[in-house]
Amino acid sequence: MSRSSKFIASVLASSKEDMPALPFQRGAARKAMFARIKAESTNMPVRKQA
């Protein structure tokens, strides 16, 4: 299979899948992720740095 054929096949395969969430559609999920990361980082002990 040539390079362009592989590319076209991958484009066609991805077009048949569900469309990924656009950045403006995943605001709540991003906020929750950052809140979770921040909460986890406050619970972690401070590591000594050299």
C-alpha positions as CSV (number, residue, x, y, z in Angstrom):
1,M,0.0,0.0,0.0
2,S,1.4,3.4,-0.9
3,R,1.8,6.2,1.6
4,S,-1.1,8.2,0.1
5,S,-3.4,5.1,0.1
6,K,-2.6,4.5,3.8
7,F,-3.4,8.2,4.6
8,I,-6.7,8.0,2.7
9,A,-7.6,4.8,4.4
10,S,-6.8,6.3,7.8
11,V,-8.9,9.4,7.0
12,L,-11.8,7.3,5.9
13,A,-11.6,5.1,9.0
14,S,-11.4,8.1,11.4
15,S,-14.4,9.7,9.6
16,K,-16.5,6.7,10.4
17,E,-15.8,6.9,14.1
18,D,-17.6,9.3,16.5
19,M,-16.3,12.8,16.4
20,P,-14.0,13.7,19.3
21,A,-15.1,16.4,21.7
22,L,-14.2,19.9,20.6
23,P,-12.3,22.1,23.0
24,F,-15.3,24.3,23.9
25,Q,-17.4,21.2,24.5
26,R,-15.1,19.7,27.2
27,G,-14.9,22.6,29.6
28,A,-16.5,20.8,32.5
29,A,-14.3,17.8,32.1
30,R,-11.2,19.9,31.9
31,K,-12.2,21.8,35.0
32,A,-12.8,18.6,36.9
33,M,-9.5,17.2,35.8
34,F,-7.6,20.3,36.9
35,A,-9.4,20.3,40.2
36,R,-8.6,16.6,40.7
37,I,-4.9,17.2,39.9
38,K,-4.8,20.2,42.3
39,A,-6.4,18.2,45.1
40,E,-4.0,15.3,44.6
41,S,-1.0,17.6,44.6
42,T,-2.0,19.2,47.9
43,N,-2.2,15.7,49.5
44,M,1.3,14.7,48.4
45,P,4.2,15.2,50.8
46,V,6.8,17.7,49.8
47,R,9.9,16.1,48.3
48,K,13.3,17.4,49.2
49,Q,15.2,18.8,46.3
50,A,19.0,18.7,45.9
